[in-house]
Amino acid sequence: MDIDEYEFEEERTHAKVAELLEKLADEIRKGERIELPMPSLREGQIELQLGEPIETGLEVKIRKSTIRVILALRWKRVESMEE
């Protein structure tokens, strides 16, 4: 079994974060797939087939100088017809 993990952090303006979240929301509403940017050392997009239901998790860490909000989405892997 191949397991791929992609993780990265990127600084964005309020407007850019809002655009990313709106794009994800539109793709989730359509219910087919979502596209995410590749980590900065790679080119292109990661395309993920959506399944349902989507489990959600929200974690908030408040420190003296930073706030971290982590939104997690998880669903069963959908095998695409192309494979």
Distance bins in CASP14 RR format, pairs under 12 A and 6 or more apart:
PFRMAT RR
TARGET T0000
AUTHOR 0000-0000-0000
RMODE 2
METHOD distances of the structure
MODEL  1
1 77 0 0 0 0 0 1 0 0 0 0 0
2 77 0 0 0 0 0 1 0 0 0 0 0
2 83 0 0 0 0 0 1 0 0 0 0 0
3 77 0 0 0 0 0 1 0 0 0 0 0
4 38 0 0 0 0 0 1 0 0 0 0 0
4 39 0 0 0 0 0 1 0 0 0 0 0
4 42 0 0 0 0 0 1 0 0 0 0 0
4 46 0 0 0 0 1 0 0 0 0 0 0
4 48 0 0 0 0 0 1 0 0 0 0 0
4 77 0 0 0 0 0 1 0 0 0 0 0
5 39 0 0 0 0 1 0 0 0 0 0 0
5 46 0 0 0 0 0 1 0 0 0 0 0
6 36 1 0 0 1 0 0 0 0 0 0 0
6 37 0 0 0 0 1 0 0 0 0 0 0
6 38 1 0 0 1 0 0 0 0 0 0 0
6 39 1 0 1 0 0 0 0 0 0 0 0
6 40 0 0 0 0 0 1 0 0 0 0 0
6 41 0 0 0 0 0 1 0 0 0 0 0
6 42 0 0 0 0 1 0 0 0 0 0 0
6 44 0 0 0 0 0 1 0 0 0 0 0
6 45 0 0 0 0 0 1 0 0 0 0 0
6 46 1 0 1 0 0 0 0 0 0 0 0
6 47 0 0 0 0 0 1 0 0 0 0 0
6 48 0 0 0 0 0 1 0 0 0 0 0
7 36 0 0 0 0 0 1 0 0 0 0 0
7 38 0 0 0 0 0 1 0 0 0 0 0
7 39 1 0 0 1 0 0 0 0 0 0 0
7 40 0 0 0 0 0 1 0 0 0 0 0
7 41 0 0 0 0 0 1 0 0 0 0 0
7 42 0 0 0 0 0 1 0 0 0 0 0
7 46 0 0 0 0 0 1 0 0 0 0 0
7 70 0 0 0 0 0 1 0 0 0 0 0
8 36 0 0 0 0 1 0 0 0 0 0 0
8 37 0 0 0 0 1 0 0 0 0 0 0
8 38 0 0 0 0 1 0 0 0 0 0 0
8 39 1 1 0 0 0 0 0 0 0 0 0
8 40 1 0 1 0 0 0 0 0 0 0 0
8 41 0 0 0 0 1 0 0 0 0 0 0
8 42 0 0 0 0 1 0 0 0 0 0 0
8 46 0 0 0 0 0 1 0 0 0 0 0
9 37 0 0 0 0 0 1 0 0 0 0 0
9 39 0 0 0 0 1 0 0 0 0 0 0
9 40 0 0 0 0 1 0 0 0 0 0 0
9 68 0 0 0 0 0 1 0 0 0 0 0
9 70 0 0 0 0 0 1 0 0 0 0 0
10 16 0 0 0 0 1 0 0 0 0 0 0
10 17 0 0 0 0 1 0 0 0 0 0 0
10 20 0 0 0 0 1 0 0 0 0 0 0
10 36 0 0 0 0 0 1 0 0 0 0 0
10 37 1 0 0 1 0 0 0 0 0 0 0
10 38 0 0 0 0 0 1 0 0 0 0 0
10 39 0 0 0 0 1 0 0 0 0 0 0
10 40 1 0 0 1 0 0 0 0 0 0 0
10 41 0 0 0 0 0 1 0 0 0 0 0
11 17 0 0 0 0 1 0 0 0 0 0 0
11 40 0 0 0 0 0 1 0 0 0 0 0
12 18 0 0 0 0 1 0 0 0 0 0 0
12 19 0 0 0 0 1 0 0 0 0 0 0
12 20 1 0 0 1 0 0 0 0 0 0 0
12 21 0 0 0 0 0 1 0 0 0 0 0
12 37 0 0 0 0 0 1 0 0 0 0 0
13 19 0 0 0 0 1 0 0 0 0 0 0
13 20 0 0 0 0 0 1 0 0 0 0 0
14 20 0 0 0 0 0 1 0 0 0 0 0
14 21 0 0 0 0 0 1 0 0 0 0 0
15 21 0 0 0 0 0 1 0 0 0 0 0
15 22 0 0 0 0 0 1 0 0 0 0 0
16 22 0 0 0 0 0 1 0 0 0 0 0
16 23 0 0 0 0 0 1 0 0 0 0 0
16 37 0 0 0 0 0 1 0 0 0 0 0
17 23 0 0 0 0 0 1 0 0 0 0 0
17 24 0 0 0 0 0 1 0 0 0 0 0
17 69 0 0 0 0 0 1 0 0 0 0 0
17 71 0 0 0 0 0 1 0 0 0 0 0
18 24 0 0 0 0 0 1 0 0 0 0 0
18 25 0 0 0 0 0 1 0 0 0 0 0
19 25 0 0 0 0 0 1 0 0 0 0 0
19 26 0 0 0 0 0 1 0 0 0 0 0
19 37 0 0 0 0 0 1 0 0 0 0 0
20 26 0 0 0 0 0 1 0 0 0 0 0
20 27 0 0 0 0 0 1 0 0 0 0 0
20 34 0 0 0 0 0 1 0 0 0 0 0
20 35 0 0 0 0 0 1 0 0 0 0 0
20 36 0 0 0 0 1 0 0 0 0 0 0
20 37 0 0 0 0 1 0 0 0 0 0 0
20 71 0 0 0 0 0 1 0 0 0 0 0
21 27 0 0 0 0 0 1 0 0 0 0 0
21 28 0 0 0 0 0 1 0 0 0 0 0
21 34 0 0 0 0 0 1 0 0 0 0 0
21 69 0 0 0 0 0 1 0 0 0 0 0
21 71 0 0 0 0 1 0 0 0 0 0 0
21 73 0 0 0 0 0 1 0 0 0 0 0
22 28 0 0 0 0 0 1 0 0 0 0 0
22 29 0 0 0 0 0 1 0 0 0 0 0
23 29 0 0 0 0 0 1 0 0 0 0 0
23 30 0 0 0 0 0 1 0 0 0 0 0
23 34 0 0 0 0 1 0 0 0 0 0 0
23 35 0 0 0 0 1 0 0 0 0 0 0
23 36 0 0 0 0 1 0 0 0 0 0 0
23 37 0 0 0 0 0 1 0 0 0 0 0
23 45 0 0 0 0 0 1 0 0 0 0 0
24 30 0 0 0 0 0 1 0 0 0 0 0
24 31 0 0 0 0 0 1 0 0 0 0 0
24 33 0 0 0 0 0 1 0 0 0 0 0
24 34 1 0 1 0 0 0 0 0 0 0 0
24 35 0 0 0 0 1 0 0 0 0 0 0
24 36 0 0 0 0 1 0 0 0 0 0 0
24 37 0 0 0 0 0 1 0 0 0 0 0
24 48 0 0 0 0 0 1 0 0 0 0 0
24 50 0 0 0 0 0 1 0 0 0 0 0
24 54 0 0 0 0 0 1 0 0 0 0 0
24 71 0 0 0 0 1 0 0 0 0 0 0
24 73 0 0 0 0 1 0 0 0 0 0 0
25 31 0 0 0 0 0 1 0 0 0 0 0
25 34 0 0 0 0 1 0 0 0 0 0 0
25 71 0 0 0 0 0 1 0 0 0 0 0
25 73 0 0 0 0 0 1 0 0 0 0 0
26 32 0 0 0 0 0 1 0 0 0 0 0
26 33 0 0 0 0 0 1 0 0 0 0 0
26 34 0 0 0 0 1 0 0 0 0 0 0
26 35 0 0 0 0 0 1 0 0 0 0 0
27 33 1 0 0 1 0 0 0 0 0 0 0
27 34 1 0 1 0 0 0 0 0 0 0 0
27 35 1 0 0 1 0 0 0 0 0 0 0
27 36 0 0 0 0 1 0 0 0 0 0 0
27 45 0 0 0 0 0 1 0 0 0 0 0
27 47 0 0 0 0 1 0 0 0 0 0 0
27 48 0 0 0 0 1 0 0 0 0 0 0
27 49 0 0 0 0 0 1 0 0 0 0 0
27 50 1 0 0 1 0 0 0 0 0 0 0
27 54 0 0 0 0 0 1 0 0 0 0 0
27 73 0 0 0 0 0 1 0 0 0 0 0
28 34 1 0 0 1 0 0 0 0 0 0 0
28 35 0 0 0 0 0 1 0 0 0 0 0
28 48 0 0 0 0 0 1 0 0 0 0 0
28 50 1 0 0 1 0 0 0 0 0 0 0
28 51 0 0 0 0 0 1 0 0 0 0 0
28 52 0 0 0 0 1 0 0 0 0 0 0
28 53 0 0 0 0 0 1 0 0 0 0 0
28 54 1 0 0 1 0 0 0 0 0 0 0
28 56 0 0 0 0 0 1 0 0 0 0 0
28 73 0 0 0 0 1 0 0 0 0 0 0
28 75 0 0 0 0 0 1 0 0 0 0 0
29 50 0 0 0 0 0 1 0 0 0 0 0
29 54 0 0 0 0 0 1 0 0 0 0 0
30 49 0 0 0 0 0 1 0 0 0 0 0
30 50 0 0 0 0 1 0 0 0 0 0 0
31 48 0 0 0 0 0 1 0 0 0 0 0
31 49 0 0 0 0 1 0 0 0 0 0 0
31 50 1 0 1 0 0 0 0 0 0 0 0
31 51 1 0 0 1 0 0 0 0 0 0 0
31 52 1 0 0 1 0 0 0 0 0 0 0
31 53 0 0 0 0 0 1 0 0 0 0 0
31 54 0 0 0 0 1 0 0 0 0 0 0
31 75 0 0 0 0 0 1 0 0 0 0 0
31 78 0 0 0 0 0 1 0 0 0 0 0
32 47 0 0 0 0 1 0 0 0 0 0 0
32 48 0 0 0 0 0 1 0 0 0 0 0
32 49 1 0 0 1 0 0 0 0 0 0 0
32 50 1 0 0 1 0 0 0 0 0 0 0
32 51 0 0 0 0 1 0 0 0 0 0 0
32 52 0 0 0 0 0 1 0 0 0 0 0
32 78 0 0 0 0 1 0 0 0 0 0 0
32 80 0 0 0 0 0 1 0 0 0 0 0
32 81 0 0 0 0 0 1 0 0 0 0 0
33 45 0 0 0 0 0 1 0 0 0 0 0
33 46 0 0 0 0 0 1 0 0 0 0 0
33 47 1 0 1 0 0 0 0 0 0 0 0
33 48 1 0 1 0 0 0 0 0 0 0 0
33 49 1 0 1 0 0 0 0 0 0 0 0
33 50 1 0 1 0 0 0 0 0 0 0 0
33 51 0 0 0 0 1 0 0 0 0 0 0
33 75 0 0 0 0 0 1 0 0 0 0 0
33 78 0 0 0 0 1 0 0 0 0 0 0
33 80 0 0 0 0 1 0 0 0 0 0 0
33 81 0 0 0 0 0 1 0 0 0 0 0
33 82 0 0 0 0 0 1 0 0 0 0 0
34 45 0 0 0 0 1 0 0 0 0 0 0
34 46 0 0 0 0 1 0 0 0 0 0 0
34 47 1 0 0 1 0 0 0 0 0 0 0
34 48 1 0 1 0 0 0 0 0 0 0 0
34 49 0 0 0 0 1 0 0 0 0 0 0
34 50 1 0 0 1 0 0 0 0 0 0 0
34 51 0 0 0 0 0 1 0 0 0 0 0
34 54 0 0 0 0 0 1 0 0 0 0 0
34 73 0 0 0 0 1 0 0 0 0 0 0
34 75 0 0 0 0 0 1 0 0 0 0 0
34 78 0 0 0 0 0 1 0 0 0 0 0
35 44 0 0 0 0 1 0 0 0 0 0 0
35 45 1 0 1 0 0 0 0 0 0 0 0
35 46 1 0 0 1 0 0 0 0 0 0 0
35 47 1 0 1 0 0 0 0 0 0 0 0
35 48 1 0 0 1 0 0 0 0 0 0 0
35 49 0 0 0 0 0 1 0 0 0 0 0
35 50 0 0 0 0 0 1 0 0 0 0 0
36 42 0 0 0 0 0 1 0 0 0 0 0
36 44 0 0 0 0 1 0 0 0 0 0 0
36 45 1 0 0 1 0 0 0 0 0 0 0
36 46 1 0 1 0 0 0 0 0 0 0 0
36 47 0 0 0 0 1 0 0 0 0 0 0
36 48 1 0 0 1 0 0 0 0 0 0 0
36 73 0 0 0 0 0 1 0 0 0 0 0
37 43 0 0 0 0 1 0 0 0 0 0 0
37 44 1 0 0 1 0 0 0 0 0 0 0
37 45 1 0 0 1 0 0 0 0 0 0 0
37 46 1 0 0 1 0 0 0 0 0 0 0
37 47 0 0 0 0 0 1 0 0 0 0 0
38 44 1 0 1 0 0 0 0 0 0 0 0
38 45 1 0 0 1 0 0 0 0 0 0 0
38 46 1 0 1 0 0 0 0 0 0 0 0
38 47 0 0 0 0 0 1 0 0 0 0 0
39 45 0 0 0 0 0 1 0 0 0 0 0
39 46 0 0 0 0 1 0 0 0 0 0 0
47 78 0 0 0 0 0 1 0 0 0 0 0
47 80 0 0 0 0 1 0 0 0 0 0 0
47 82 0 0 0 0 0 1 0 0 0 0 0
48 54 0 0 0 0 0 1 0 0 0 0 0
48 73 0 0 0 0 1 0 0 0 0 0 0
48 74 0 0 0 0 0 1 0 0 0 0 0
48 75 0 0 0 0 1 0 0 0 0 0 0
48 76 0 0 0 0 0 1 0 0 0 0 0
48 77 0 0 0 0 1 0 0 0 0 0 0
48 78 0 0 0 0 1 0 0 0 0 0 0
48 80 0 0 0 0 1 0 0 0 0 0 0
49 75 0 0 0 0 1 0 0 0 0 0 0
49 76 0 0 0 0 0 1 0 0 0 0 0
49 77 1 0 0 1 0 0 0 0 0 0 0
49 78 1 0 1 0 0 0 0 0 0 0 0
49 79 1 0 0 1 0 0 0 0 0 0 0
49 80 1 0 1 0 0 0 0 0 0 0 0
49 81 0 0 0 0 1 0 0 0 0 0 0
49 82 0 0 0 0 1 0 0 0 0 0 0
49 83 0 0 0 0 1 0 0 0 0 0 0
50 73 0 0 0 0 1 0 0 0 0 0 0
50 74 0 0 0 0 0 1 0 0 0 0 0
50 75 1 0 0 1 0 0 0 0 0 0 0
50 76 0 0 0 0 0 1 0 0 0 0 0
50 77 0 0 0 0 0 1 0 0 0 0 0
50 78 1 0 0 1 0 0 0 0 0 0 0
50 80 0 0 0 0 0 1 0 0 0 0 0
51 73 0 0 0 0 0 1 0 0 0 0 0
51 74 0 0 0 0 0 1 0 0 0 0 0
51 75 1 0 1 0 0 0 0 0 0 0 0
51 76 1 0 0 1 0 0 0 0 0 0 0
51 77 0 0 0 0 1 0 0 0 0 0 0
51 78 1 0 1 0 0 0 0 0 0 0 0
51 79 0 0 0 0 0 1 0 0 0 0 0
51 80 0 0 0 0 0 1 0 0 0 0 0
52 73 0 0 0 0 0 1 0 0 0 0 0
52 74 0 0 0 0 0 1 0 0 0 0 0
52 75 1 0 0 1 0 0 0 0 0 0 0
52 76 0 0 0 0 1 0 0 0 0 0 0
52 78 0 0 0 0 1 0 0 0 0 0 0
53 73 0 0 0 0 0 1 0 0 0 0 0
53 74 0 0 0 0 1 0 0 0 0 0 0
53 75 1 0 0 1 0 0 0 0 0 0 0
53 76 0 0 0 0 1 0 0 0 0 0 0
54 71 0 0 0 0 0 1 0 0 0 0 0
54 72 0 0 0 0 0 1 0 0 0 0 0
54 73 1 0 1 0 0 0 0 0 0 0 0
54 74 1 0 0 1 0 0 0 0 0 0 0
54 75 1 0 1 0 0 0 0 0 0 0 0
54 76 0 0 0 0 1 0 0 0 0 0 0
54 78 0 0 0 0 0 1 0 0 0 0 0
55 71 0 0 0 0 0 1 0 0 0 0 0
55 72 1 0 0 1 0 0 0 0 0 0 0
55 73 1 0 0 1 0 0 0 0 0 0 0
55 74 1 0 1 0 0 0 0 0 0 0 0
55 75 1 0 0 1 0 0 0 0 0 0 0
55 76 0 0 0 0 1 0 0 0 0 0 0
56 70 0 0 0 0 0 1 0 0 0 0 0
56 71 1 0 0 1 0 0 0 0 0 0 0
56 72 1 0 0 1 0 0 0 0 0 0 0
56 73 1 0 1 0 0 0 0 0 0 0 0
56 74 1 0 0 1 0 0 0 0 0 0 0
56 75 0 0 0 0 1 0 0 0 0 0 0
57 69 0 0 0 0 0 1 0 0 0 0 0
57 70 0 0 0 0 1 0 0 0 0 0 0
57 71 1 0 0 1 0 0 0 0 0 0 0
57 72 1 0 1 0 0 0 0 0 0 0 0
57 73 1 0 0 1 0 0 0 0 0 0 0
57 74 0 0 0 0 1 0 0 0 0 0 0
58 68 0 0 0 0 0 1 0 0 0 0 0
58 69 1 0 0 1 0 0 0 0 0 0 0
58 70 1 0 0 1 0 0 0 0 0 0 0
58 71 1 0 1 0 0 0 0 0 0 0 0
58 72 1 0 0 1 0 0 0 0 0 0 0
58 73 0 0 0 0 0 1 0 0 0 0 0
59 67 0 0 0 0 0 1 0 0 0 0 0
59 68 1 0 0 1 0 0 0 0 0 0 0
59 69 1 0 0 1 0 0 0 0 0 0 0
59 70 1 0 1 0 0 0 0 0 0 0 0
59 71 0 0 0 0 1 0 0 0 0 0 0
59 72 1 0 0 1 0 0 0 0 0 0 0
60 66 0 0 0 0 0 1 0 0 0 0 0
60 67 1 0 0 1 0 0 0 0 0 0 0
60 68 1 0 0 1 0 0 0 0 0 0 0
60 69 1 0 1 0 0 0 0 0 0 0 0
60 70 1 0 0 1 0 0 0 0 0 0 0
60 71 0 0 0 0 0 1 0 0 0 0 0
61 67 1 0 0 1 0 0 0 0 0 0 0
61 68 1 0 1 0 0 0 0 0 0 0 0
61 69 0 0 0 0 1 0 0 0 0 0 0
61 70 1 0 0 1 0 0 0 0 0 0 0
62 68 0 0 0 0 1 0 0 0 0 0 0
62 69 0 0 0 0 1 0 0 0 0 0 0
77 83 0 0 0 0 0 1 0 0 0 0 0
END
